[in-house]
Amino acid sequence: MEAYGVGTLKELSTAIGNKPNWAASTKQRGTIPYDACVNTAVEKGISVDYLLFGEGEPVGELALKTDAIDTLAEFEHLGLIKCSNEDAANAYAIALVDKQKVRGNVKSDSQDNVSNE
C-alpha cells in the first residue's frame, strides 16, 4: 500500500485499477497477485523483492528491467504465469519498463549517469 500512498485495501484496489473489493478478496484467499506485483514494481520503480519481501530499494531502469525479466522467468518456472518463451518474457518486461519510462515513472540509467558526473 505504501507504493501507492494509500491506507486501505479498498484504496489499493482502486489505485491498481481493480474493483474495490479485489485486494480484500485476494488477501482472504491467501494468494499473491504476481501479475499485479510485477506491474506495480515496474510502474513505481521498485524491485519485486522490495515489494514482496521488503528487501532492497527503488532501482534504476536497467536494474528494474533485469529484475522484471528474472521475476517473470521465476514465475513461469513456478507455473504462476505462462510466457511462450524466454524472448517473450524479456520483451514483456522491457515493454513494461519502457512504458513507465515514457510516462516518467522510472528514472533512466542515463539520468543516473548524468547526475553522478
Summary of the structure (lengths in Angstrom):
residues: 117
radius of gyration: 14.8
end to end distance: 34.6
largest distance: 49.0
contacts: 306
relative contact order: 0.12
helix: 68%
strand: 0%
